[in-house]
Amino acid sequence: MQPKKILVIQNKRIGDVLIASVLANNLKSHFPNSHITYFVYDYTAGVIEQNPNIDRIILAKDAELKKLSVLLKTIKEVRKEKYDIIIDPYAKFQSRMMCLFSAVPIRVGFKRKNKKLKLPYYTQAISFLDKASLPCGKALEDRMNLLEQAFGMEHPDPMYKIFLNEKEAHYNRIQSLKRPVIMLGVLGSTPNKSLPYEYTAKLIDYLAVNHNATLLFNYAPHQKEEAVKIYNLCEHRDRINLDVYEDSIRGFVKLMNQCDMLISNEGGSVHIAKALGKPTFTIYSPYITKSHWNSFEDGKIHDSIHLFEDNPDYFESLSREEKKEIEKNPEQLYRKLTPELILAKLRPYLSNHLNTL
């Protein structure tokens, strides 16, 4: 079968959308004459713009799609397109309803292992893997498994990429700054993915004192007030350049492409840096399962720290209720991830990279 039209639904966060782009990269190789459409939230599209394997991007608004009237209208539009294949790596209520009523002959999506779906959302329901076994991390390995199981692909490529046009590649806003230029993801996408502010400030001061670098801040536009709070906690603010900032995803992509390294709370910025081939050091929230999102971490180019480094299965071993309590208030566990613990891994990582720049 050579499908003409393929729809991928990934209405989630920035990192999820970038990771899901590997589906298009492999599908276009497997079905070279196909037309591939991505359905994503409007604020995430920057990570898949210019991707030659994605022919069309449909934008949705997060809050709007949760309205029944908007969802029904979206389902109607999907039916009208007459896709041959629909893929749902999101596997949540809205995307499953879009699949169920799409009238698409091949519908592929995820389900939990040993769980039977209540309705026939998918013609092929692929079980999430138990554990990661590849360096790409479980989130990507699940998607590689989907391609293998549903389409018979052999050894699909798990590496996600960001594509820049010539003008974007020659972005020169920071060419006059002192090198190296280190981008700092000072806040996570949500408060419970953010290291305590005073801890972040201590790490920044360590960088300022021990490495002759220019430090930039990355944060979402609505987080500016919180980012300034962290800035004000720092003692060595002269090394921090707050004037260089991009308030869009595509802007950050261009800026990050010119930086030398990213040190950040876990989130979309980490995946962007990796897709651009930049070294990364990631600080994980205690309630994030590291093996799901630690794509391509080798301890050299990409390294990280997690509170449960020596007991990676700890969080997964907790009951559903215990997990929810930690997710609601991870502060107590975050406090245990002290700057001293982080620096024990970050210090040699920095020495290794900055000495070669």
KEKE-3310 file (N, C-alpha, C; in steps of 0.2 Angstrom, whole numbers, plus 5000, padded with zeros to 4 digits):
npx = (5004:5003:5001:4992:4988:4993:4990:4996:4993:4997:4994:5001:5015:5030:5042:5036:5031:5042:5049:5039:5041:5050:5042:5037:5049:5053:5042:5041:5052:5049:5036:5038:5030:5019:5008:5010:5003:5003:4995:4994:4997:4996:5007:5017:5022:5034:5045:5044:5043:5049:5053:5056:5049:5037:5022:5011:5005:4993:4985:4980:4971:4975:4965:4954:4951:4947:4934:4918:4911:4921:4929:4920:4919:4932:4933:4924:4931:4942:4937:4932:4944:4948:4959:4972:4979:4980:4989:4991:5001:4998:4987:4976:4960:4954:4962:4959:4945:4945:4951:4943:4931:4935:4934:4944:4954:4965:4971:4982:4988:4993:4992:4990:5000:4992:4980:4963:4956:4942:4934:4934:4946:4957:4964:4975:4982:4995:5005:5013:5030:5038:5050:5064:5077:5086:5098:5091:5081:5065:5053:5055:5059:5047:5040:5047:5045:5031:5032:5038:5030:5017:5020:5030:5043:5060:5073:5070:5075:5079:5083:5078:5076:5080:5076:5083:5081:5092:5093:5089:5099:5110:5109:5114:5114:5121:5135:5144:5146:5155:5163:5164:5146:5133:5117:5104:5092:5081:5069:5057:5044:5033:5029:5031:5041:5053:5068:5071:5072:5083:5093:5095:5101:5113:5119:5121:5129:5141:5145:5147:5158:5168:5170:5174:5162:5148:5132:5116:5098:5084:5067:5049:5038:5028:5034:5043:5044:5046:5059:5066:5067:5075:5087:5089:5093:5105:5123:5133:5129:5134:5139:5128:5117:5103:5097:5098:5086:5074:5057:5049:5046:5053:5062:5070:5075:5084:5092:5098:5104:5116:5122:5134:5131:5119:5111:5099:5083:5073:5064:5056:5066:5078:5077:5076:5089:5097:5092:5098:5111:5118:5128:5121:5116:5105:5093:5083:5066:5060:5049:5049:5051:5066:5071:5062:5063:5077:5084:5097:5107:5123:5133:5143:5142:5129:5122:5116:5106:5097:5087:5084:5095:5103:5093:5083:5071:5062:5052:5042:5039:5031:5014:4999:4992:5002:5011:5004:5003:5016:5018:5009:5015:5031:5041:5047:5055:5062:5070:5080:5088:5101:5112:5125:5125:5121:5132:5142:5141:5139:5151:5163:5158:5156:5170:5175:5169:5170:5183:5187:5182)
npy = (4994:5011:5025:5040:5051:5056:5059:5066:5067:5078:5085:5092:5097:5107:5099:5086:5087:5090:5078:5069:5072:5063:5053:5058:5060:5047:5041:5048:5043:5030:5030:5038:5046:5051:5063:5072:5078:5088:5089:5101:5111:5128:5136:5127:5125:5130:5121:5112:5119:5122:5109:5097:5085:5086:5091:5099:5110:5110:5121:5122:5128:5126:5128:5130:5118:5110:5113:5106:5109:5114:5103:5094:5101:5100:5087:5084:5091:5084:5072:5076:5078:5065:5056:5043:5037:5039:5044:5043:5048:5055:5051:5054:5061:5070:5068:5054:5054:5061:5051:5040:5045:5048:5041:5036:5023:5017:5017:5022:5021:5023:5012:5007:4994:4977:4983:4985:4994:5004:5008:5007:5015:5014:5005:4999:4996:5000:4994:5003:5002:4992:4996:5007:5003:5007:5020:5031:5034:5031:5038:5041:5028:5021:5027:5023:5009:5009:5013:5002:4991:4994:4998:4990:4994:4993:4996:5010:5028:5036:5049:5066:5081:5098:5110:5123:5138:5147:5160:5160:5151:5160:5169:5182:5189:5187:5188:5197:5194:5189:5173:5157:5156:5153:5146:5147:5138:5144:5141:5129:5122:5122:5127:5116:5110:5116:5121:5126:5143:5150:5140:5139:5151:5150:5141:5148:5158:5151:5147:5160:5164:5154:5151:5160:5166:5171:5173:5168:5170:5158:5158:5156:5169:5173:5171:5180:5189:5180:5175:5187:5188:5177:5182:5193:5187:5182:5185:5189:5197:5204:5195:5190:5192:5200:5206:5200:5190:5179:5179:5170:5153:5149:5160:5157:5145:5149:5157:5148:5140:5147:5147:5140:5130:5122:5123:5117:5116:5102:5100:5107:5115:5108:5097:5105:5110:5098:5094:5103:5099:5104:5104:5098:5100:5093:5096:5087:5086:5079:5071:5067:5054:5049:5040:5040:5052:5056:5057:5052:5054:5053:5055:5062:5072:5075:5076:5074:5077:5069:5067:5054:5047:5035:5027:5024:5018:5022:5032:5026:5015:5019:5021:5026:5036:5041:5046:5056:5065:5069:5075:5086:5094:5095:5101:5098:5087:5092:5101:5093:5091:5098:5112:5108:5094:5094:5101:5092:5084:5093:5101:5093:5090:5103:5107:5098:5102:5116:5118:5114:5122)
npz = (5000:4996:5004:5001:5009:5025:5042:5057:5074:5086:5098:5110:5121:5117:5117:5115:5102:5094:5096:5091:5077:5072:5067:5055:5048:5046:5040:5028:5021:5020:5013:5000:4992:4999:5007:5021:5035:5050:5065:5077:5093:5092:5098:5097:5085:5079:5081:5071:5059:5042:5041:5029:5027:5032:5025:5028:5041:5053:5064:5081:5095:5112:5123:5116:5109:5119:5120:5117:5105:5096:5095:5089:5077:5072:5070:5060:5050:5049:5044:5032:5024:5021:5024:5022:5032:5049:5063:5080:5092:5104:5111:5119:5126:5116:5104:5102:5100:5088:5080:5081:5075:5063:5051:5044:5036:5041:5057:5069:5085:5103:5117:5135:5141:5142:5143:5138:5126:5127:5117:5098:5094:5087:5073:5074:5089:5098:5110:5124:5127:5140:5146:5143:5130:5122:5117:5114:5122:5131:5126:5112:5108:5110:5099:5088:5089:5086:5073:5067:5071:5065:5052:5047:5046:5046:5057:5060:5060:5075:5078:5080:5071:5068:5056:5047:5037:5025:5029:5043:5048:5047:5057:5067:5079:5091:5088:5092:5106:5120:5119:5127:5124:5134:5136:5147:5154:5164:5170:5172:5161:5168:5185:5194:5187:5189:5196:5213:5215:5222:5222:5208:5206:5213:5205:5194:5198:5201:5188:5183:5191:5189:5175:5161:5153:5143:5149:5145:5147:5146:5144:5145:5138:5147:5158:5162:5174:5184:5180:5181:5195:5198:5192:5200:5212:5209:5212:5203:5192:5181:5172:5165:5152:5149:5139:5127:5120:5114:5110:5104:5098:5086:5086:5097:5092:5082:5090:5099:5091:5088:5100:5112:5121:5132:5147:5158:5165:5163:5148:5133:5128:5129:5121:5109:5108:5107:5095:5087:5088:5099:5114:5130:5147:5158:5170:5180:5185:5201:5199:5186:5175:5171:5161:5151:5144:5142:5130:5120:5129:5134:5144:5140:5128:5130:5146:5163:5178:5191:5205:5209:5204:5207:5209:5198:5196:5206:5207:5198:5205:5215:5222:5212:5219:5227:5218:5212:5223:5224:5212:5213:5223:5222:5229:5241:5238:5228:5235:5240:5230:5229:5225:5227:5225:5211:5206:5207:5196:5186:5186:5181:5169:5163:5163:5154:5142:5140:5140:5128:5119)
capx = (5000:5006:4996:4993:4988:4994:4989:4999:4990:5002:4993:5004:5020:5035:5046:5033:5030:5048:5050:5035:5043:5053:5037:5036:5055:5053:5036:5042:5057:5045:5031:5040:5025:5014:5007:5010:5000:5003:4990:4998:4995:4999:5013:5023:5024:5040:5050:5043:5043:5054:5054:5054:5045:5030:5019:5006:5004:4986:4986:4974:4972:4974:4959:4948:4950:4943:4927:4915:4909:4927:4931:4916:4920:4938:4932:4921:4936:4947:4933:4932:4951:4949:4966:4973:4982:4980:4993:4990:5005:4996:4983:4972:4953:4953:4965:4956:4939:4947:4953:4937:4925:4938:4932:4951:4954:4971:4971:4987:4989:4996:4988:4994:5000:4987:4974:4959:4953:4934:4931:4939:4949:4963:4964:4981:4983:5002:5007:5019:5035:5039:5056:5069:5083:5090:5100:5087:5076:5059:5048:5057:5059:5040:5038:5051:5041:5025:5033:5040:5024:5012:5021:5035:5049:5066:5078:5069:5080:5075:5085:5074:5080:5076:5078:5083:5083:5098:5093:5089:5106:5115:5106:5120:5113:5126:5141:5149:5146:5161:5162:5158:5139:5129:5110:5102:5084:5081:5063:5054:5038:5028:5032:5034:5047:5058:5073:5071:5076:5090:5097:5097:5105:5119:5123:5123:5135:5146:5147:5150:5165:5173:5170:5173:5157:5142:5126:5109:5092:5078:5060:5043:5037:5024:5038:5048:5044:5050:5066:5070:5068:5081:5092:5090:5096:5112:5128:5137:5124:5138:5140:5122:5115:5096:5095:5097:5081:5069:5050:5045:5050:5057:5067:5074:5079:5089:5097:5101:5109:5122:5125:5139:5129:5112:5110:5092:5078:5070:5059:5057:5072:5083:5076:5078:5097:5099:5091:5103:5118:5122:5129:5116:5116:5098:5091:5076:5061:5060:5043:5049:5054:5072:5073:5057:5065:5084:5086:5104:5112:5129:5137:5148:5139:5123:5122:5110:5106:5091:5087:5084:5100:5105:5087:5079:5064:5059:5045:5038:5037:5026:5007:4996:4991:5009:5014:5000:5005:5023:5017:5006:5020:5038:5046:5051:5060:5067:5075:5085:5093:5105:5117:5131:5124:5121:5138:5146:5140:5140:5158:5167:5155:5158:5177:5176:5167:5172:5191:5188:5179)
capy = (5000:5018:5030:5047:5056:5054:5064:5064:5071:5078:5092:5092:5102:5108:5093:5081:5089:5089:5071:5066:5074:5058:5049:5061:5059:5040:5039:5051:5039:5024:5032:5044:5050:5053:5070:5072:5083:5087:5093:5103:5117:5134:5138:5122:5124:5132:5116:5108:5123:5120:5101:5095:5079:5088:5095:5104:5110:5112:5124:5122:5131:5122:5129:5130:5111:5106:5114:5101:5112:5115:5097:5092:5104:5098:5080:5085:5093:5078:5067:5079:5077:5058:5053:5036:5034:5043:5042:5047:5047:5059:5046:5057:5061:5074:5064:5048:5056:5063:5045:5036:5047:5051:5037:5034:5016:5014:5022:5019:5024:5020:5010:5004:4986:4973:4986:4984:5000:5004:5009:5005:5022:5013:4999:4995:4999:4998:4995:5006:4997:4992:5000:5009:4998:5010:5026:5037:5035:5027:5041:5039:5021:5019:5029:5018:5003:5010:5012:4995:4986:4996:4999:4985:4998:4990:5001:5018:5033:5040:5056:5071:5086:5105:5112:5130:5140:5150:5166:5158:5148:5165:5173:5185:5193:5186:5187:5201:5192:5185:5166:5154:5158:5147:5147:5144:5137:5145:5139:5123:5124:5123:5128:5110:5107:5121:5120:5132:5149:5151:5135:5141:5157:5148:5137:5153:5162:5146:5148:5167:5164:5149:5151:5166:5165:5175:5169:5170:5167:5156:5157:5158:5176:5174:5169:5185:5191:5175:5175:5192:5186:5173:5186:5197:5183:5181:5190:5191:5198:5207:5190:5188:5197:5199:5210:5195:5186:5178:5177:5164:5146:5150:5164:5153:5140:5153:5160:5142:5137:5151:5146:5134:5125:5123:5120:5119:5112:5097:5103:5108:5119:5103:5094:5109:5110:5092:5093:5107:5097:5107:5100:5099:5097:5094:5095:5084:5086:5073:5067:5065:5047:5051:5036:5042:5059:5057:5055:5052:5056:5048:5057:5066:5078:5076:5073:5076:5075:5067:5066:5047:5044:5029:5022:5027:5015:5024:5035:5021:5010:5022:5020:5031:5042:5044:5050:5063:5070:5072:5080:5092:5097:5092:5106:5094:5082:5097:5104:5088:5091:5104:5114:5104:5088:5096:5103:5086:5081:5098:5103:5090:5091:5110:5107:5094:5105:5123:5118:5112:5128)
capz = (5000:4996:5006:4998:5014:5032:5047:5063:5079:5092:5102:5116:5122:5112:5116:5112:5095:5091:5096:5086:5070:5069:5063:5048:5044:5043:5035:5021:5018:5018:5008:4998:4988:5003:5009:5028:5039:5057:5069:5083:5096:5088:5101:5096:5078:5078:5080:5065:5053:5038:5040:5022:5028:5034:5020:5030:5048:5055:5071:5085:5101:5118:5127:5112:5107:5124:5119:5113:5098:5092:5094:5084:5070:5070:5068:5054:5045:5048:5040:5025:5021:5018:5025:5022:5038:5055:5069:5087:5098:5109:5114:5124:5124:5110:5098:5101:5097:5081:5077:5081:5070:5057:5045:5041:5036:5045:5063:5074:5092:5109:5123:5140:5140:5145:5144:5132:5125:5128:5110:5093:5092:5082:5069:5077:5095:5099:5118:5126:5130:5148:5148:5137:5129:5117:5119:5112:5128:5130:5122:5105:5107:5109:5092:5084:5090:5083:5065:5066:5072:5061:5045:5045:5045:5049:5060:5059:5063:5080:5079:5078:5069:5067:5050:5047:5031:5025:5033:5050:5049:5048:5062:5069:5085:5097:5086:5096:5113:5122:5119:5125:5126:5137:5137:5153:5154:5171:5172:5168:5157:5174:5192:5197:5183:5190:5202:5217:5212:5225:5219:5201:5206:5215:5200:5189:5201:5200:5181:5182:5194:5187:5168:5158:5148:5143:5151:5142:5150:5142:5148:5141:5138:5152:5164:5163:5180:5188:5177:5184:5202:5198:5190:5206:5217:5207:5214:5198:5186:5176:5166:5162:5147:5149:5133:5121:5122:5109:5113:5100:5098:5080:5088:5101:5088:5079:5095:5102:5086:5088:5107:5113:5126:5135:5154:5158:5168:5158:5144:5126:5125:5129:5114:5103:5108:5105:5088:5084:5089:5104:5121:5135:5153:5160:5178:5180:5191:5204:5197:5179:5174:5167:5156:5146:5141:5142:5123:5117:5134:5134:5149:5137:5124:5134:5152:5166:5185:5193:5212:5210:5199:5209:5210:5193:5196:5212:5205:5195:5210:5219:5220:5209:5224:5229:5212:5211:5228:5222:5206:5215:5227:5222:5232:5246:5235:5224:5240:5241:5224:5231:5221:5228:5221:5204:5204:5207:5190:5181:5186:5176:5162:5160:5162:5148:5136:5140:5139:5121:5115)
cpx = (5004:5001:4997:4993:4988:4993:4992:4996:4995:5000:4995:5010:5025:5039:5043:5032:5036:5050:5046:5037:5047:5048:5037:5043:5055:5048:5038:5047:5053:5040:5033:5035:5019:5014:5006:5008:5001:4998:4993:4995:4999:5006:5019:5025:5031:5046:5049:5042:5049:5056:5052:5050:5038:5027:5014:5006:4997:4987:4980:4976:4970:4967:4953:4946:4947:4936:4924:4913:4915:4929:4927:4917:4927:4937:4929:4926:4941:4943:4933:4939:4952:4956:4966:4975:4982:4984:4992:4995:5003:4992:4979:4964:4952:4955:4961:4949:4940:4948:4946:4932:4928:4936:4939:4952:4960:4972:4976:4988:4991:4990:4993:4994:4995:4981:4970:4956:4945:4931:4936:4942:4954:4961:4970:4983:4990:5003:5013:5024:5036:5045:5060:5075:5087:5092:5096:5081:5069:5053:5049:5057:5052:5038:5041:5047:5035:5026:5035:5034:5018:5013:5027:5041:5055:5071:5076:5074:5076:5078:5081:5079:5076:5080:5078:5084:5089:5098:5093:5096:5111:5113:5113:5119:5118:5133:5146:5150:5153:5159:5166:5151:5135:5122:5108:5094:5083:5074:5060:5047:5032:5032:5035:5039:5053:5062:5071:5075:5083:5095:5100:5102:5112:5123:5125:5129:5141:5149:5150:5157:5170:5174:5169:5169:5152:5136:5120:5104:5087:5072:5055:5041:5033:5028:5043:5049:5048:5057:5070:5071:5074:5087:5094:5094:5103:5117:5132:5133:5128:5139:5134:5119:5107:5093:5094:5092:5076:5062:5046:5049:5055:5063:5072:5078:5085:5095:5101:5106:5116:5126:5130:5136:5122:5113:5103:5088:5075:5064:5060:5063:5078:5083:5078:5086:5100:5098:5095:5110:5122:5123:5124:5117:5109:5097:5084:5072:5061:5054:5043:5053:5060:5072:5068:5060:5072:5087:5093:5109:5117:5134:5143:5146:5133:5123:5117:5111:5098:5091:5088:5089:5102:5099:5082:5072:5060:5052:5040:5035:5032:5018:5004:4995:4997:5012:5010:5002:5012:5022:5014:5011:5027:5043:5050:5056:5065:5072:5081:5090:5097:5110:5124:5131:5124:5128:5143:5146:5142:5147:5162:5164:5157:5166:5179:5175:5170:5180:5192:5185:5184)
cpy = (5006:5023:5037:5052:5053:5060:5061:5069:5072:5085:5091:5098:5102:5102:5087:5081:5087:5081:5067:5067:5068:5053:5052:5059:5052:5038:5042:5046:5032:5024:5038:5049:5052:5060:5069:5078:5082:5092:5095:5109:5123:5136:5133:5122:5126:5127:5112:5112:5121:5113:5099:5089:5080:5093:5101:5104:5113:5115:5123:5125:5127:5122:5128:5122:5107:5108:5109:5103:5112:5108:5093:5094:5102:5091:5080:5087:5088:5073:5069:5078:5070:5056:5046:5033:5040:5040:5046:5045:5051:5054:5048:5058:5064:5070:5058:5049:5057:5056:5041:5038:5050:5047:5035:5026:5013:5019:5019:5024:5020:5018:5007:4997:4983:4977:4986:4991:5000:5005:5008:5012:5020:5006:4995:4999:4996:4999:4999:5001:4998:4997:5002:5004:5001:5017:5032:5038:5032:5031:5040:5032:5018:5021:5025:5011:5003:5010:5005:4990:4988:4996:4994:4988:4994:4996:5008:5022:5037:5047:5061:5077:5093:5108:5120:5132:5144:5156:5165:5155:5154:5170:5176:5189:5193:5186:5191:5199:5188:5177:5163:5157:5152:5149:5143:5144:5137:5143:5133:5126:5125:5124:5121:5106:5112:5120:5126:5137:5150:5146:5137:5147:5155:5144:5143:5157:5157:5147:5155:5167:5160:5148:5158:5166:5170:5171:5172:5167:5165:5155:5158:5165:5177:5173:5175:5188:5186:5174:5181:5191:5182:5177:5190:5193:5181:5187:5193:5192:5201:5202:5188:5194:5195:5202:5205:5190:5185:5176:5172:5158:5147:5154:5161:5148:5144:5155:5154:5139:5141:5150:5140:5129:5127:5120:5122:5114:5108:5100:5103:5111:5113:5099:5098:5109:5104:5091:5098:5105:5100:5103:5102:5096:5098:5092:5093:5085:5080:5068:5065:5058:5049:5047:5037:5047:5060:5055:5057:5054:5050:5050:5061:5073:5080:5072:5076:5074:5074:5065:5058:5044:5037:5024:5025:5024:5017:5027:5030:5016:5013:5021:5027:5038:5045:5048:5057:5068:5073:5077:5087:5097:5094:5096:5102:5090:5087:5100:5099:5088:5097:5106:5110:5097:5089:5097:5097:5083:5087:5101:5100:5090:5098:5110:5103:5098:5112:5123:5116:5117:5133)
cpz = (5000:4997:5003:5004:5021:5037:5054:5068:5085:5095:5109:5117:5117:5111:5113:5105:5091:5091:5091:5079:5067:5065:5056:5044:5042:5039:5028:5017:5016:5013:5005:4994:4992:5005:5017:5031:5046:5060:5076:5086:5092:5091:5100:5089:5076:5077:5074:5058:5049:5037:5033:5022:5030:5029:5022:5038:5050:5063:5075:5092:5107:5121:5123:5110:5112:5124:5115:5106:5094:5091:5088:5077:5068:5067:5061:5048:5044:5043:5032:5021:5018:5018:5024:5028:5043:5061:5075:5092:5104:5114:5120:5122:5117:5104:5097:5098:5090:5077:5076:5076:5064:5050:5041:5042:5041:5051:5068:5080:5097:5114:5128:5139:5144:5147:5138:5132:5124:5121:5105:5090:5086:5079:5072:5083:5097:5107:5119:5129:5137:5150:5142:5137:5124:5119:5118:5117:5126:5125:5115:5104:5106:5102:5087:5083:5086:5075:5063:5066:5067:5054:5043:5044:5049:5051:5058:5063:5069:5081:5076:5076:5068:5061:5049:5039:5031:5029:5041:5052:5050:5052:5066:5075:5090:5094:5089:5103:5114:5122:5125:5127:5128:5139:5143:5153:5162:5174:5168:5165:5162:5180:5195:5192:5184:5196:5206:5215:5215:5223:5212:5201:5209:5209:5195:5192:5200:5193:5180:5185:5191:5179:5165:5151:5148:5144:5148:5146:5145:5146:5143:5142:5145:5159:5166:5170:5185:5186:5180:5191:5203:5197:5196:5212:5216:5210:5209:5192:5180:5170:5163:5158:5146:5142:5127:5123:5115:5112:5109:5100:5092:5082:5092:5097:5085:5084:5097:5097:5085:5095:5107:5117:5129:5142:5156:5163:5162:5155:5137:5124:5125:5123:5108:5103:5105:5097:5084:5085:5094:5111:5126:5141:5156:5167:5178:5186:5194:5202:5190:5179:5169:5161:5150:5141:5140:5135:5122:5123:5135:5139:5146:5134:5128:5140:5156:5174:5187:5200:5213:5205:5201:5210:5205:5193:5202:5211:5203:5200:5215:5217:5216:5213:5226:5224:5211:5217:5227:5217:5208:5219:5227:5225:5237:5243:5231:5229:5241:5235:5224:5225:5221:5224:5214:5202:5203:5200:5185:5181:5181:5169:5159:5159:5155:5142:5135:5138:5132:5116:5113)
residu = (MET:GLN:PRO:LYS:LYS:ILE:LEU:VAL:ILE:GLN:ASN:LYS:ARG:ILE:GLY:ASP:VAL:LEU:ILE:ALA:SER:VAL:LEU:ALA:ASN:ASN:LEU:LYS:SER:HIS:PHE:PRO:ASN:SER:HIS:ILE:THR:TYR:PHE:VAL:TYR:ASP:TYR:THR:ALA:GLY:VAL:ILE:GLU:GLN:ASN:PRO:ASN:ILE:ASP:ARG:ILE:ILE:LEU:ALA:LYS:ASP:ALA:GLU:LEU:LYS:LYS:LEU:SER:VAL:LEU:LEU:LYS:THR:ILE:LYS:GLU:VAL:ARG:LYS:GLU:LYS:TYR:ASP:ILE:ILE:ILE:ASP:PRO:TYR:ALA:LYS:PHE:GLN:SER:ARG:MET:MET:CYS:LEU:PHE:SER:ALA:VAL:PRO:ILE:ARG:VAL:GLY:PHE:LYS:ARG:LYS:ASN:LYS:LYS:LEU:LYS:LEU:PRO:TYR:TYR:THR:GLN:ALA:ILE:SER:PHE:LEU:ASP:LYS:ALA:SER:LEU:PRO:CYS:GLY:LYS:ALA:LEU:GLU:ASP:ARG:MET:ASN:LEU:LEU:GLU:GLN:ALA:PHE:GLY:MET:GLU:HIS:PRO:ASP:PRO:MET:TYR:LYS:ILE:PHE:LEU:ASN:GLU:LYS:GLU:ALA:HIS:TYR:ASN:ARG:ILE:GLN:SER:LEU:LYS:ARG:PRO:VAL:ILE:MET:LEU:GLY:VAL:LEU:GLY:SER:THR:PRO:ASN:LYS:SER:LEU:PRO:TYR:GLU:TYR:THR:ALA:LYS:LEU:ILE:ASP:TYR:LEU:ALA:VAL:ASN:HIS:ASN:ALA:THR:LEU:LEU:PHE:ASN:TYR:ALA:PRO:HIS:GLN:LYS:GLU:GLU:ALA:VAL:LYS:ILE:TYR:ASN:LEU:CYS:GLU:HIS:ARG:ASP:ARG:ILE:ASN:LEU:ASP:VAL:TYR:GLU:ASP:SER:ILE:ARG:GLY:PHE:VAL:LYS:LEU:MET:ASN:GLN:CYS:ASP:MET:LEU:ILE:SER:ASN:GLU:GLY:GLY:SER:VAL:HIS:ILE:ALA:LYS:ALA:LEU:GLY:LYS:PRO:THR:PHE:THR:ILE:TYR:SER:PRO:TYR:ILE:THR:LYS:SER:HIS:TRP:ASN:SER:PHE:GLU:ASP:GLY:LYS:ILE:HIS:ASP:SER:ILE:HIS:LEU:PHE:GLU:ASP:ASN:PRO:ASP:TYR:PHE:GLU:SER:LEU:SER:ARG:GLU:GLU:LYS:LYS:GLU:ILE:GLU:LYS:ASN:PRO:GLU:GLN:LEU:TYR:ARG:LYS:LEU:THR:PRO:GLU:LEU:ILE:LEU:ALA:LYS:LEU:ARG:PRO:TYR:LEU:SER:ASN:HIS:LEU:ASN:THR:LEU)
# end
